[in-house]
Amino acid sequence: MLNEVTVRGGFTALNVKSGKCVLQFELDPKFRDFIPKLVEFTGQMLNIHVYDDQEVMFVDRDTGEVAYEDAPLLLPGVAGE
C-alpha cells in the first residue's frame, strides 16, 4: 500500500554539507493538521516531487497569445496523466 501525503509549503533553504543535502520547507498553515502524518515519514526513504504552483503559460511567439489548446499543462496527480 502506498503511504502518501500531499501538502503545500514554501521552499526556504537548501544546505549541502559533507555530501548530505538538506531541504527545508515552511509548511503552509492550512496543512498543519497533516503534521502527525508527516512525522510518520521521519527516517524513511521518500520519493519527493517538488514543483512551483505558479501556472506555466505557453505563448505563441508570433501572436503573443496564450496557447493552452496547443500545450495543456498536466501536473502530477491531475486526471489525464
trRosetta pair geometry for C-beta under 8 A, 3 or more apart (Angstrom, degrees):
i j d omega theta_ij theta_ji phi_ij phi_ji
3 40 7.3 -116 175 122 134 127
3 41 7.7 173 126 -85 120 88
5 34 5.7 139 -176 -166 130 121
5 37 4.8 140 -88 130 148 128
5 38 6.4 -123 87 -74 156 67
5 41 7.5 -117 27 -36 122 131
6 77 7.0 58 -94 -102 154 168
7 27 6.2 -25 154 -140 137 97
7 28 7.0 -174 170 35 88 96
7 31 4.2 115 -147 -180 102 155
7 34 5.1 -162 -84 81 123 159
7 38 7.1 -19 -12 -72 151 121
8 27 7.9 101 84 -160 48 57
8 28 4.3 7 92 1 92 140
8 30 7.2 10 54 64 114 110
8 31 5.9 162 39 -28 71 139
8 53 7.1 11 -136 -47 116 149
9 25 4.1 74 115 167 137 114
9 26 5.6 176 -173 81 100 41
9 27 4.5 -54 -98 -106 121 36
9 28 5.4 -135 -88 -18 52 73
9 31 7.2 -92 -59 51 87 140
10 25 6.5 153 75 -161 41 69
10 26 4.5 -7 55 54 98 100
10 28 7.5 113 -20 -66 77 74
11 14 7.7 11 170 -48 106 94
11 23 7.2 -50 -143 -171 95 99
11 24 7.7 109 -165 82 54 54
11 25 5.7 -38 -101 -103 48 80
11 50 6.8 67 -78 -163 134 135
12 24 5.0 -64 70 108 96 99
12 25 6.3 145 9 -122 90 22
12 26 5.1 74 -39 -20 130 99
13 22 7.6 0 112 107 101 92
13 23 7.6 159 89 -161 60 37
13 24 3.9 12 54 46 96 123
14 21 7.0 -13 -170 -169 88 92
14 22 7.4 160 -156 81 41 55
14 23 5.9 -7 -107 -108 75 63
14 24 7.4 -146 -66 20 35 81
15 21 7.4 158 84 -155 50 44
15 22 4.5 -8 59 56 99 104
15 24 7.3 46 -3 -17 101 112
16 20 7.2 175 -148 86 50 46
16 21 5.1 -10 -101 -103 83 74
16 22 7.7 -169 -74 21 38 69
17 20 5.9 -17 69 57 69 92
17 22 7.8 -4 21 2 96 109
23 48 7.6 166 48 142 160 166
23 50 7.9 -136 -162 -62 152 149
27 31 5.5 -117 179 79 102 108
27 32 6.6 121 120 -85 127 62
27 34 7.7 -157 -159 66 135 106
27 35 7.4 128 110 -81 176 88
27 38 7.9 -99 -93 -37 142 168
28 31 5.0 72 70 10 87 106
29 32 5.6 -10 -160 -31 51 114
31 34 4.8 -27 174 20 86 123
32 35 5.8 -6 -173 -26 56 112
33 36 8.0 -35 172 18 49 96
34 37 5.0 -57 -167 45 69 115
34 38 5.8 73 134 -28 86 101
35 38 5.5 -55 -144 37 34 113
35 39 6.5 43 155 -28 65 100
36 39 5.6 -47 -151 25 33 117
36 40 7.3 44 149 -26 59 96
37 40 5.8 -44 -166 17 40 117
37 41 7.8 36 143 -17 61 99
38 41 5.8 -54 -166 27 45 113
38 42 8.0 71 140 -42 63 82
39 42 5.7 -18 -170 -16 50 116
40 44 7.9 14 133 -14 62 139
41 44 4.9 -94 -163 40 58 124
41 46 6.1 37 -170 -77 120 129
49 76 5.6 -4 139 30 157 170
51 75 6.8 -180 100 -145 157 102
51 76 7.1 154 -2 15 144 110
55 73 6.7 167 -156 45 84 171
56 73 5.7 151 56 -105 98 133
57 66 5.3 -67 -168 -122 104 108
58 66 6.9 94 71 -161 56 65
58 67 4.8 -73 109 63 99 93
58 68 7.0 143 49 -80 101 39
58 70 6.8 -126 111 78 138 98
58 71 4.1 33 14 68 173 134
58 73 7.9 179 -15 -57 106 94
59 64 6.2 -11 -179 -155 115 38
59 65 6.9 160 -151 81 72 25
59 66 6.0 -48 -98 -98 68 47
59 67 6.5 137 -131 2 14 95
60 63 4.5 19 94 42 127 94
60 64 6.7 -49 73 5 80 15
60 65 5.2 7 31 56 116 76
60 66 7.8 -116 -1 -52 84 0
60 67 4.8 111 -49 -54 87 122
60 70 7.8 93 -77 24 95 149
61 64 8.0 20 -164 -67 16 49
67 70 4.3 -23 161 36 109 118
67 71 5.9 55 107 21 99 98
68 71 7.1 -98 -142 64 25 62
68 72 6.3 51 178 -96 73 62
68 73 7.8 -61 -136 -4 84 88
69 72 7.5 4 -134 -57 19 86
74 78 5.7 -156 -160 73 66 121
74 80 5.8 -121 -120 98 121 107
74 81 5.3 151 167 -85 123 86
75 78 4.8 82 61 -13 76 126
75 81 7.9 -79 84 -66 31 132
76 81 6.7 82 -126 -118 38 170
77 81 7.3 28 10 17 13 149
78 81 5.9 102 67 -28 67 112
